[in-house]
Amino acid sequence: MSKRTQPDPDLARWCAALATQAATDEVPAGWLKMSEIATLLGKSESHTAKLIRRSAEQGRCETAMFRVVCGQRVLALRHYRLK
């Protein structure tokens, strides 16, 4: 004989709490991800990363982190904009 178990009374609350998606940031106009800049330039992402790093070091662009949806996850990704 098998025992019949009762459903957990908090199951619905647990499901709702775990299903809530993490907060995302509104990315202001003018800010681009490195992959977007690479596409605009027609260069590889690795080469674009070197160019952007050099540009940021020389003060020609600025960087900021924004939380964005990436696939099914929310990730903090660095974004760039020209000064």
Secondary structure as a PSIPRED ss2 file (coil, helix, strand):
# PSIPRED VFORMAT (PSIPRED V4.0)

   1 M C   1.000  0.000  0.000
   2 S C   1.000  0.000  0.000
   3 K C   1.000  0.000  0.000
   4 R C   1.000  0.000  0.000
   5 T C   1.000  0.000  0.000
   6 Q C   1.000  0.000  0.000
   7 P C   1.000  0.000  0.000
   8 D C   1.000  0.000  0.000
   9 P C   1.000  0.000  0.000
  10 D C   1.000  0.000  0.000
  11 L H   0.000  1.000  0.000
  12 A H   0.000  1.000  0.000
  13 R H   0.000  1.000  0.000
  14 W H   0.000  1.000  0.000
  15 C H   0.000  1.000  0.000
  16 A H   0.000  1.000  0.000
  17 A H   0.000  1.000  0.000
  18 L H   0.000  1.000  0.000
  19 A H   0.000  1.000  0.000
  20 T C   1.000  0.000  0.000
  21 Q C   1.000  0.000  0.000
  22 A C   1.000  0.000  0.000
  23 A C   1.000  0.000  0.000
  24 T C   1.000  0.000  0.000
  25 D C   1.000  0.000  0.000
  26 E C   1.000  0.000  0.000
  27 V C   1.000  0.000  0.000
  28 P C   1.000  0.000  0.000
  29 A C   1.000  0.000  0.000
  30 G C   1.000  0.000  0.000
  31 W C   1.000  0.000  0.000
  32 L E   0.000  0.000  1.000
  33 K E   0.000  0.000  1.000
  34 M H   0.000  1.000  0.000
  35 S H   0.000  1.000  0.000
  36 E H   0.000  1.000  0.000
  37 I H   0.000  1.000  0.000
  38 A H   0.000  1.000  0.000
  39 T H   0.000  1.000  0.000
  40 L H   0.000  1.000  0.000
  41 L H   0.000  1.000  0.000
  42 G C   1.000  0.000  0.000
  43 K C   1.000  0.000  0.000
  44 S C   1.000  0.000  0.000
  45 E H   0.000  1.000  0.000
  46 S H   0.000  1.000  0.000
  47 H H   0.000  1.000  0.000
  48 T H   0.000  1.000  0.000
  49 A H   0.000  1.000  0.000
  50 K H   0.000  1.000  0.000
  51 L H   0.000  1.000  0.000
  52 I H   0.000  1.000  0.000
  53 R H   0.000  1.000  0.000
  54 R H   0.000  1.000  0.000
  55 S H   0.000  1.000  0.000
  56 A H   0.000  1.000  0.000
  57 E H   0.000  1.000  0.000
  58 Q C   1.000  0.000  0.000
  59 G C   1.000  0.000  0.000
  60 R C   1.000  0.000  0.000
  61 C E   0.000  0.000  1.000
  62 E E   0.000  0.000  1.000
  63 T E   0.000  0.000  1.000
  64 A E   0.000  0.000  1.000
  65 M E   0.000  0.000  1.000
  66 F E   0.000  0.000  1.000
  67 R E   0.000  0.000  1.000
  68 V E   0.000  0.000  1.000
  69 V E   0.000  0.000  1.000
  70 C E   0.000  0.000  1.000
  71 G C   1.000  0.000  0.000
  72 Q C   1.000  0.000  0.000
  73 R E   0.000  0.000  1.000
  74 V E   0.000  0.000  1.000
  75 L E   0.000  0.000  1.000
  76 A E   0.000  0.000  1.000
  77 L E   0.000  0.000  1.000
  78 R E   0.000  0.000  1.000
  79 H E   0.000  0.000  1.000
  80 Y E   0.000  0.000  1.000
  81 R E   0.000  0.000  1.000
  82 L E   0.000  0.000  1.000
  83 K C   1.000  0.000  0.000
